[in-house]
Amino acid sequence: LLSILCLGDCQLHTSCGIQKCTTDFVSFTSHLNAALEDFDLEFCKALRAYSVCTYRNSKVCRGNLVYHSAVLGIGDLMTQRNCTKDGPTSSTNPEITHDPCNYSGHTEVREHQGGEKTPPPTYLFCGLFGDPHLRTFKDHFQTCKVEGAWPLIDNNYLSVQVTNVPVVPGSSATATKKITIIFKSYQDCTDQKVYQAMTDDLPAAFVDGTTSGGDGNTGSLHIVEKVSGKYIEMHARYIRTTVYIRQLGHYLTLAIRMPQKLVMAYEESQDLQLCVNGCPSSERIDQSGHLPLPVMGKVLPWGAAAHPLSGYTLETAITKCHEKMLVKDIYFYSCVFDLLTTGDADFTAAAHSALQDVEALHPSREHWHIFPRSGGGSGVRGIKFFVSLGFLCLIFVAYL
């Protein structure tokens, strides 16, 4: 399904300065990513700058249909994004403006003097949930034992450590009971901040009682409580990093998105990072991504008759997981594995939430689903916009 709404006659007009206004707006917004936390703030600044530019050209463009269409389009977008008419605007000279506490202002995403743009930064995703299941920055999916304290991430900007405990007697499967995150001191953007979460203690503040790092007015680092005691988000604007932490049942889950360049900024002594290199082979439960089914203390291949002590059979576990997840990808099969291992239905919610976090944070929707065998995907929907040829067009795209 593809519908296009063109505001204006969709023809090129050069009799007034509206083309320059539009070109500047494209320049201000071309590097923005709607999945990032400060998208609305930066997009509204660009819209206000666009509006100011059109106002300055109001007399010379009085009879220009494209100009009036652009003005209407700006108003519609400002309403959709809840933008205020008064407020900061994007600079007309992006090269001069540099915010050291906004990673989008770093050298690799700014325009060079020659006018050539380098690509925006590449983002990577890592997630941990369930018994526990790990999705690495390389999109490798593993199920591991990793009992005790293990580093997920340890680079020059951020350290994340998880502590896992056994879930049921007689099983090597574990789940996460504690998460410790250290945001390392960075220029004037933030001093060192430590966050710690444990089962039944998911605070909306750092250990020192604060909810932000550095100057609170810059918003370079802050914590947002989404569901009290159950779900928090951390947004580190100075390193363009987002972290989700949830408690589901008795255990914790974590999802993180971070620029590739910063992910790889670590010393040789910091090479033990589960998100970067995966679990050591001695800690793996899965077999090259395939999960064996736990049955009466043994493991059976997929498709075998299963009557485990958990109270779930293979059939009932599949039915339970299918209630939350319609696509039979690796998250679905992880849910089945966890139910057969533990009998704890909260792991169904953990797998479902982990997939939701992927859809919110993973930069490539074509890689959201990972299939242990050949299988189909599901539809995803998106909204895009573009501005070109002096007119404003909105494109609403549904990928079915």
N, C-alpha and C positions, 0 to 999 in steps of 0.2 A: 504494500500500500504506500503510495507516494503522492502527497498533495503539496502544491507549491502556492504560496500566497505572495504575490509581487505587489509591493506598495509603490505605485508609480507606473509610468508607461513602459518601464523596462527598456528604455532606449538611452543612448549616450547623449548627454547634453554638456556642452563646454562653454555656454554663454555666461556663466557665473561661477563663483568659487565653490560650488557644492562638491565638485569632484575632489578638490583638495581636502575638504572636510571629511569626505568619505574615506579617502586614502589614509588620512591620519587615524581615523577610527579603526581601520583594518590593522594598521601598524600597532596600535595600542592593545588590540585584542588577539592578535595572531598567535601569541605565545601562551594565552590563557588556557587552562584545562578545567572544564566544568566539574570534574571529580574532586578538585582540590578545595580546601576549606575556605580560602579567601577569594574564590572566583567572583562571588557577587559584589564584594567590595571593589575589586579592580574593574569589573565590568561596569559598575555604576559610575566610577570615576571617568571611564572612557566615554560613557553615554553623556555625562554632563559636559565633557570637553567637546563632544560632537554637537551638543545643543548650543553651546556658546559660539562655536564656529558658524553654525547656521544662522544664529541671531545677527552676527556681524555682517553676514551676507544678505540679510533680509531685504534691503532696498534694491540691490542690483539683481537679485534673484526673484523679484516680486512676481514676475509672470512666468516663472519656470516651474513646470509641473513636477519635474523630478525633485526640485527643492522642496515643494510643499508635501510631496509624498514622503521624503526623508524626514521632515518635521513630524508628520503623523506617525511614521514608523518609530522614531525616537520616543515619542510619547507613549506608544503602546509598549515598547520594551521597558521603559522606566516603570510603567505600571506593573508589568509582569514580574519584574525583579524587585519591586518595592523600593525603588531608588528615590531618594529625596531630591528635590530640585536644587536645594542649596547643599553645598559640601565641596570636598576637594575634587579637583579634576586632574586627568592625566596630563603630564607635561608635554608641551609641543616639541620638546627636544629630549627624547628618551636617553640620548647618549650622555647628557649632562647629569640627569637625575640618577643617583645611585643610592639605594637603601641597603646598607650592609646586613641588615637583619631580615631581608627578603631574598630568598635564594633565587628567585626569578630575576634579580638584579645582578647576579654573578656574571662574570666575564663570558662564560660559555653560552649565555642566552641573550646577550646584548648585541646590538648591531656594531659591526666594525666600521672604522672610518670610511672604508671603501664602499659602504652601503650593503655589503654582503652579510646575510644572516647565517649564523651557525644554527644547527637544529636545536630544539629545546631539549632539556635533559631527559635521559631515559630513566624510567622508574622501574623498580623491582618490588616484588611482593613476597612476603613469607608469612606462614600461618601455622599455628599449633593448636590442636584440639583433641579431645577424646582420649584414646588409650595408649600413648598419645600418637596422633598422626601428624606428620610434619610435611609441609609443602615448602620447599626451599626456594631461595631467590632464583634458582635455575629452573623452577617449575618441576623439579623432581618430587615425587610423592613417596614417602616412606612411613612405615610404622615401626616404632622403636621401643626398647625397654627403657634406656637412659634413666635408671632409678637414681635418686639423689639430685644434687645440684649440677646443672649443665649450662654452658653459655650458648645462647641462641645467636647473639650478635656481640661483637667486641671490636669496634673500630675507633678511629680518632675522634668521633663525635658522640657515639652512643654505645652503651653496654646494656644488654638484656640477658638476665639469668633466670632460669626456671628451676624449680625444685619439684620432682615427681615422686610419687609414693605408690606402692602396690595397690591395685584396686580390689582384687579378690585373692584369697589364699590359694596357693597352688598354681597361679598363673603368673607369667612373666610380664603381663601388661601392667602399665602404670598410668597415672593421670596427674595433672598439674595441680598442686596445692598452693604454690607460692610463686610470685613473679616479682623480680627486682629490676628496676630500670634506672640507669644513671645517664642523665643528659650532661655531658661534659661542658665545662666552662668554654664560652666562645665569644671572643672580642667583647663588645659592649652589649651584646644581645642577651646573654644570660650568664649568670654564675652557675656553678654546678648544682644540679637539682637531682634529688634521689626520690624515686617513687617505689612504694612497696605494697603489694596486694597479697592477701592470704584468703583462704576459704572463709567466708562469712565476715570478711573485713576488706571491702573493696572501697577505699576512701576516694573522695573527689579532691584530694589535695596531696602535695608532696609531704615527705616525712617532717619537714620543718613547719608544716601548717599552711604554707602559701599555696596558691592555685596558679601562679604564673612565675616566669623567670625573667630576670632583667627588669627593665622599666615596663611596668604593667601597661603603660599607654601605647607601647609599640605592638603589643600582642605577639611578640616573637616566640613565646612559648606559653601555652596555657592548657588547663584541664577543663573538660566539659563533662558534667554528669548528665547522662542521658536517662538512666533508670537508677534510682537511688539504691545503692548497695549491690547493683546487678550489672551495670554497664556504664563504662566511662570511655571517653576519647581524649587523646592527647594530640595537640597540634603544635609542631615545632616549625614555625614559618621560616626561621633562619636557615634551616637545613631541609625544608620542604618535606618533612617527615610526619606521617600520621600513624598513630597507634590506637587500636581498639582492644580493650580488655573486657571480658564478660565473665560472670559467674553463672554457670548452668548446673543445677543440682549441687553437688559437693565439690565441683572442680572448676578450674579456670581455663579460659581460652584466650589466645592472643593472635592478633593480625597486625601486620605492619607494612607500610609502603614507604620506600626511601629511594632517593636518586642513586643510580648505579655507581656514579663516580664516588659518592661518599661511602657506599657499601664496601667498595674495594680499597678504601683508605685505611689500611691496617698494616701492622708490622708482622714479620715472619713469626714472631712468638705468639701472635694472636690468631693462629690458623685454626684452632679448635673452635669453630663456630658452626652450630648445627644448621643455621639458616644459609650459610655460605657453602659448606662442604658436605652437609648431610650428616647422618649418624655413622659412627664407626661400624664396620661390617659385623663386629662381634655383638653390637647392640641392636641389630636389625631383627624384627619379627617377620616382616613380609619377605617374600621371595621374588625379587626383581619387580616389586610393585604389586604382586599378587598376594592376597591375604589368605592364609590357611584358616579354616573354620575350627574353632575350639569345641571339641565334643568329648565330654566325660574325661577331661584331662589329657585328651589326645588332639591331634589336628587331622582334619580330613580335607581333601580338595573340594573346590566348589562343585556343587551338584550332588554330593553324597548325602545320604539320609542322616539327619542330625537331630538328636534328642539330648541337648546339653542340660547340665544342672542349673543353668540360669533360669529355666522355666520357659524359654523360647525355643521352638523348633526353627529350622531354617525357613520353613514356610511362614510361620507367624512373625518371625523377625523381618522377613522381606515385606510382609503386609504392613507391619508397623512403620517401617522406614518409608514405605511408599506413600503413606499418609502425608508426610512432610516433603518428600522429594520425588518428583515425577520422573526425573531423568536418572537413569541408572548409570551414573558416573562413579568415580572413585569415592566421592563423598557418600553416596548411597551405600556402596559396599562397605565402607568404613563403619557406617551406622549399623549394618547387619552384623559385622564382626564384633562391634562393641556390645550389642544386645546379647549375642550368643556368649560373649565372654563374661559379662557382668550381670545381665538381667535388669540393668538400670535404664529405664526409659528416658531419663534425662540426657543420655548420650545421643538420643535421636534429635533432641533440640540442639545439642552442641554441634552435630554434623550439619544440620540445617542452617544454623547461625554462621558456621564457618563458611558455608557456600555464599551466604548473603554478604559476608565480609569480603569475600573474593570479588563479588560483583560490584561492591562499593569501592574497592581499593585497587584491584588488579588493573594495570594499564591497558591490557589487550583482551577485549571481550571474546575474541576467538579462542583464547586459551583459558577461559573460565572453567570449562569442563575438561576433566582428564578422564579418559576411559581406559580401564585395565584391559579391555578387549575392544574389538570394533563395535561401535554403537552409534546411535543417533544423538543429536544435540537437541536443544530447545531454542525457541525463538527468543530474541532479546529486542528490546525497543530502545530507541534513542531519539534525541531531538538535536538538530544541528541548525546553524544559521550561517549565512554568509552575506557579505556586502560587496558588490562589484558594479562596475560600469555606472557609477554615480547614482545607483538606486539601492534601496534596502529591500532585501528579500528574506523571508523566513522559510525554512524548509523543515517540515515535520516528517520524519522518516520512521516507519515501523518495519523492522526486519522480522518477517514471519517465517 
